[in-house]
Amino acid sequence: MSPTDYSSIPTPAKCYVDFCLIPVGTGNTSVAREIAEVQKVLKASGLAYTLHSAGTTVEGSWDEVMKVVGQAHSVVHQTGAVRIQSSMRVGSRTDKSQTAEQKVKRVEDILAKDEQSS
């Protein structure tokens, strides 16, 4: 690959995205119904995901994850939201495969070991 042939650069094989989707201008302060629709899209995707109080973490191939985030936008637009803002944090790594659950467990194991030492 030549250094200037940017069109052939592949996307990462795996990634995780932590995203917070916010419908704007709906006239309602609650977004629970819209987020429930997003969760239905995520479930149908077959990707691993975790809902939390400030967003959702989705895991899979770069292309699949970005596609499902786009589908989440589309399903919320279908609820009548004409504008949506999302913030995302995206992570990828090539040295090993690690799920979000494994990342959390690693920290919990360290905390448990520290508590035993106290």
C-alpha positions as CSV (number, residue, x, y, z in Angstrom):
1,M,0.0,0.0,0.0
2,S,1.4,3.4,-0.9
3,P,1.4,6.0,1.8
4,T,-1.1,8.2,-0.3
5,D,-3.6,5.4,-1.0
6,Y,-5.9,6.2,1.9
7,S,-8.9,4.6,0.3
8,S,-7.6,1.1,0.9
9,I,-6.8,1.5,4.6
10,P,-9.0,-1.1,6.5
11,T,-11.1,-0.3,9.5
12,P,-10.1,-2.1,12.8
13,A,-11.2,-5.7,13.1
14,K,-12.8,-5.1,16.5
15,C,-13.8,-2.1,18.5
16,Y,-16.1,-0.9,21.3
17,V,-18.2,2.3,21.2
18,D,-19.6,3.9,24.3
19,F,-22.3,6.3,23.0
20,C,-24.9,8.6,24.3
21,L,-27.7,9.4,21.9
22,I,-29.8,12.5,22.7
23,P,-32.9,13.5,20.8
24,V,-33.1,17.3,20.6
25,G,-36.3,19.4,20.5
26,T,-38.8,16.7,21.4
27,G,-40.5,18.8,24.0
28,N,-40.0,16.1,26.6
29,T,-37.2,15.9,29.2
30,S,-37.3,12.1,29.3
31,V,-35.6,10.1,26.6
32,A,-36.5,6.6,28.0
33,R,-38.9,5.7,25.2
34,E,-36.4,6.6,22.5
35,I,-33.6,4.7,24.3
36,A,-35.8,1.7,24.6
37,E,-36.1,1.8,20.8
38,V,-32.3,2.0,20.5
39,Q,-32.0,-1.1,22.7
40,K,-34.4,-3.0,20.4
41,V,-32.1,-2.2,17.5
42,L,-29.0,-3.3,19.4
43,K,-30.7,-6.6,20.4
44,A,-31.6,-7.3,16.8
45,S,-28.1,-6.6,15.7
46,G,-26.7,-9.6,17.6
47,L,-23.8,-7.5,18.8
48,A,-22.7,-7.5,22.4
49,Y,-23.9,-4.4,24.2
50,T,-24.4,-3.0,27.7
51,L,-26.9,-0.3,28.7
52,H,-25.8,2.0,31.5
53,S,-27.2,5.1,33.1
54,A,-25.5,7.5,30.7
55,G,-25.4,5.6,27.4
56,T,-24.6,2.2,25.9
57,T,-21.4,0.3,25.1
58,V,-21.5,-1.8,21.9
59,E,-18.8,-4.3,20.8
60,G,-18.0,-5.8,17.5
61,S,-16.3,-5.1,14.2
62,W,-15.8,-1.4,13.4
63,D,-18.2,-1.5,10.4
64,E,-20.9,-3.4,12.3
65,V,-20.7,-1.1,15.4
66,M,-20.8,2.1,13.3
67,K,-23.7,0.7,11.3
68,V,-25.8,0.0,14.4
69,V,-25.1,3.4,15.8
70,G,-26.4,4.8,12.5
71,Q,-29.5,2.5,12.8
72,A,-30.0,3.8,16.3
73,H,-30.2,7.3,14.9
74,S,-32.6,6.3,12.2
75,V,-35.0,4.5,14.6
76,V,-35.1,7.6,16.9
77,H,-35.8,9.8,13.9
78,Q,-38.7,7.5,13.2
79,T,-40.1,8.3,16.6
80,G,-40.4,11.9,15.4
81,A,-37.1,13.4,16.6
82,V,-35.9,15.6,13.9
83,R,-32.5,16.2,15.5
84,I,-30.2,13.9,17.4
85,Q,-26.9,14.6,19.0
86,S,-24.6,11.7,19.9
87,S,-21.3,11.7,21.7
88,M,-19.1,8.6,21.3
89,R,-15.9,7.2,22.7
90,V,-14.4,4.6,20.5
91,G,-11.7,2.2,21.4
92,S,-9.8,-0.4,19.5
93,R,-6.7,-2.5,20.1
94,T,-4.6,-5.0,18.1
95,D,-2.5,-6.7,20.8
96,K,-5.3,-8.8,22.2
97,S,-9.1,-9.4,22.2
98,Q,-10.9,-8.2,25.3
99,T,-14.6,-7.7,25.9
100,A,-16.0,-4.8,27.9
101,E,-17.1,-7.4,30.5
102,Q,-13.5,-8.6,30.8
103,K,-12.2,-5.1,31.2
104,V,-14.6,-4.5,34.1
105,K,-13.8,-7.8,35.7
106,R,-10.1,-7.0,35.6
107,V,-10.6,-3.9,37.7
108,E,-13.0,-5.7,40.0
109,D,-10.4,-8.5,40.6
110,I,-7.8,-5.8,41.5
111,L,-10.2,-4.2,44.0
112,A,-11.1,-7.6,45.5
113,K,-7.4,-8.4,45.9
114,D,-6.8,-5.0,47.5
115,E,-9.7,-5.6,50.0
116,Q,-8.2,-9.0,51.0
117,S,-4.9,-7.3,51.7
118,S,-6.4,-4.7,53.9
